[in-house]
Amino acid sequence: MLSTRFTELVGCSVPVQQAGMGGIAMPELATAVARAGGLGMVAGVEIPADLLAGMLDELDADTRSKIGVNFLMPFLDEEAVKAAASRVRVVEFFYGDPEKLLVDLVHQGGALAFWQVGSLAEAKAAADAGCDAIIAQGTEAGGHVRGQVGLHTLLAEVLDAVEVPVIAAGGIGTPRAMAAALAAGADAVRAGTVFVAAEETDAHPEYVDALAKARAQDTVLTEAFEAGWPNAPHRVLRSSIEAAERHQGDTVAETRFGEAVIPVARFAPDPPSRATTGNIQAMALYAGESVDAVRGLRPAAAIVRELADGAEALLRRW
């Protein structure tokens, strides 16, 4: 298997990180990725600290050491960060300026601190804050996008500027894309869109089907789904914007969370999960330019193996 600074740092056997996709990346998916040798991620966005702690306490002891939790800075709960840091291997932050106090909080809990960045300046700030690894995200990525340049331009800049391991994110969905990132100097790759279509995902079946039918040119970087989170660019399927524009009414769907039923506003940033009912096609169908690699539901382990084995074979040939 491919051994890099990332695998040595985290304790994984494969330099693949599954993205912590809000509303989609839950413990079942993260566990499957971890068992396959990668770093599985749980989305910790807007999950109360006590509930998050309970979810993480239920993780198998043998996989918890290869699982992380992702937090978005605009919705940060420090108590949830503390709960995660004392229970999993990695705590990751995104969409805000790197803060040393948060990094120190993670380290105090016993976890590694990662930060996803979209610019060279952010990468330097993350390194200065004491982060253990940095995710360089290019504009090819699905979901919310922080920067304004493509992955390989950003990756080259970040690799020249920081000493910690760097993970490449944005448009990674095939062995060739993974191999190219590793050959360019990345210590690992981060994939999201292909894992939305994992059998263990919490994504709604209509969402998965839409991804399987789409191609890279069907995605668009936009600010359309801004209700509750304005001025935050994101890449989605163009068809979801068109469906939301056609929809009549202020809400498009509702999602059940435990005993609660939560309405989803038109142009809200929430992606559809299995617990969602309503106009699924009019919700935020996040998709990166790697969407061509989605071929329908597959086990997460098969996705990890295909990426890692294929990338290793390519790198040997190159």
N, C-alpha and C positions, 0 to 999 in steps of 0.2 A: 504494500500500500504506500501511498505518497506520504512522506514524512516532511513536515515543515515546522517552522517556529510556532505556527498556530497549533498544530497537533501536539507539540511538546508542551505548550503553555496550558492548553485546555485539558489535555489528556484524551483527545479523540484519536481515532485511527485514520480518519478521512478529513481533508481540509475543506469541508463543506459546512457552512452555517445556513440553517433554515431561517428565513426572515420571520420576525415576530409580528405577524400581520394582525392588526386589531380586529376582533370579532371572529377571526378565522383560526389563528394559531393557539390552540388550546392544548392541555396536557397530553391528550391521546396522540396528536401529531408530533409534538416535541419528543415524547417517549419513543415513538417509532423511529424518528430520525436518529436519536441518541443510540438506540439499539443497533442501528445500521452503521454506526461509527462516526456520525457527524455531530454537530452541536445543534440540538433542538432548542427552539425558543417558544416561550409562552408569552402571549400578549398581556401585559399587566395594566393596560390603559383603562382607567376609570373602574377598576375592580377594588372594592374596599379592602383595606389591609387584612382584616380578619378573614374575609372570604378567600383572598389570595393565599394567605398562610395555610388555610385548610386545604386548598387545591394542591399546594406544593407538598404538604405533609403526606398526601396520598400517593405521591410519586414513588416508584420503586427505588429502593436504596441504591441498586446497582446502576441506575440510569440518571439519578438526580445529579451526580457529579459531572454529567455531560449535558446539562440543561441550563438555559438562561432565561431571564425575564426581560422584556423590552418595555421601556417607559417613554412616553412622549412628554416633552417639557411643558407644553401649554396646559397639560392636564395632570401635572405631577402631584403625587401624594407621598411625602417623605416617609410616612409610617408604612406605606406599602413597599417602598424601597428597602426599608429596614427589614421587613418581613421576608422579602426576596433574598437579600444579601446573606441572611443567616441560614438559608435553605438550599440555594442552588449555586452552581459554579460561576455563572456570569450574570451581571446586571448591566444592561445596555440603555443608553439614553440617545434621544434623537430630537431634532427640531428645536434647538435652542443653543445658546452659547455655552461652551464647556465651563463647568464650575468645579473648582477644586474641592469645595466643601462637600459636594455630592460624591465625588470620587473617593474622598476620605471616608465618607459614611459607608460606602460600599466595602471598602477595604476593612473597616472596623468590623463589619459583619462577617468577614471571611471570604468574600467573593472577589472575582476579577471585575474591573470596570472597563467597559467598552463604550465608545462614542461613535455614532455615525455622523459623518460630515459631508458637506457638499462643496467645500472650497479649501484651498491651501491654508488660508488664514485660520479657518476652523480647525484644521488638522494640527497646526502648530499649537493652537490654544489647548486642544485636547491632550497633546503630548505634555505641554507645560503643566496641565492640571494633574498629571500623574496617571493618565489612562494606561491600561495594560495592553490595549490594542485599539486600532482605529479602523472603522469601516469607511472606505472612500466610495461614495455613491454618485454614479453618473446619471445624467438626465434620461437614460434609457430605462431607468427603473420604473416599476409599477408602484402604485400608491403615492404617498406624499414624497415630493422631491425637494431637496434642500438647495441644490446648486444650479448652475447655469451652463455647465460644460459636460461633455461626454466622459464616459468612464476612463478611457485610456489616456486622455489628456490629463485628467485629474489624478489618476493613479501614478503617472510618471512624476508629477509635481510632488505628490505626497511622499512617495518612496524616497525621493531625494532629500526630503526635509525632516523626516522623523526616524527614530531608531527602533520604535516598537513595531511589532507585527502589524501588517496592513492587510485588510480583507477587501476584496474587490466586489462591488455591488452595482447592478444595473445591466439588464440585458443578458444575464447569465442563466441559461436554461439547457445548454447542450454541452457535451464533452469538449467540442472544439472551442466554445467560448470560455470554458473553464481552463482548458490547456493554454489558451492565449493569455489569460490573466496571470496564470502561474508563470508562464514563460516570460512575461513582462516584469515579474518580480513580486507579485502578490503572494502572501503567505497562505491565503485561503480565498474561497469565493463564497458569496452570499446569494442565495436563490430564494425567490418568493413566489413568482407566478406559477412555476411548475409544481410547487407544493400546495397551491390552492386546489389543484386537481389530484391530490393524494387521497387514497381511500380513507385515511384517518382524519382528513380535514373536517372542519365544521362549516365549510362553505355550502351554500344552497345548491342543489343539483342543477338548477337553471343557470346559475353563475358558472359552474364548471362546464356545462354544455356550451355556453356562449364563448368561453375561452377556447374550447376545442375547435370551434368553427372559425375563430379569428386568426388574423395574421398581423404582423408588426405594423403594417400600414393602417390597420383598423384602430390603433391606439392613438391617443392625443394627450398632450400636456396642457392642462387647463386649470381654471380656478372655479369651475362650474359648481361643484359640490361643496359649497362654502358655508352652508347654514350651520352656525355654531363654531365654525373655524375659518374665518375669512383670511384672505391674503396668503393662502397656503397652496401653492401649485401642486398638482397631482396628475398622474397618468392613469387614464381609464379607457375603456372601450368607447369609441365615439358613439356607438349605438345607444349607450346608456344615457348620454346627454340628450340625444334626440328623443328617446322614450320619455325622459323626465319633462322635456319641453312640451310634449304632447299630452302629458297627464293632466287630468282635471282634478283639482282639489289641493288642499294644503298638505295632506299626508299621502304617502304612496304605499305604505305597508305598516306592519307592526311586528315586533319581535318579543317573544316570551323569554324572560330571564327569571328563572325560579318561579315564584308565584306572581311576579309582576309582568304586565303586558305594556311594552313601551312603543308608542307611536313613532314612526319614522317620517320626518318631514320631507317634503319634496326638496331635492338638492341638499339633503343632509349627507355628511361624509360616511355614514355607516354602510358597510358592505352587507349583503344578505347572507345570513347563516341558515343552518337547517331549521332553526327555530323561528324563521321569518315567514310571514304570509303576506300576500298582497301583490303589487305590481313589481315583481323582482327585476324585470328588465329596466325599470326606471330608477333603480338604485345605483349607487356608486360601484360599478363593476371594474375594480382596479385591475390593471394589466400592464405588464412591462413589454418591451420590444422582444422579449424572449417568448412571447405567447405562441409563436409558431411551434415551440417544442411541446406544447400541451396536446395530448392525443386522447384525452378522456381519463377516467379514473384509473390510477395504478397505485400499488402499495408504495408508501414512502421509501421503504427499503430498496425497492426496485429503482426508484428515481436516484437515490444516493449511489447505488452500485453503478448505474449507467453513467452518471457524471464522473465518478472517480475512476472506474475501470477504463472508460473511454478516454479520459484526459491523460491517464498514465500511459496508455498505448500510444497516443499521439505524441506525447512528450518524448517517448523513447525513439519514435520514428524521426522526430525533428532533430 
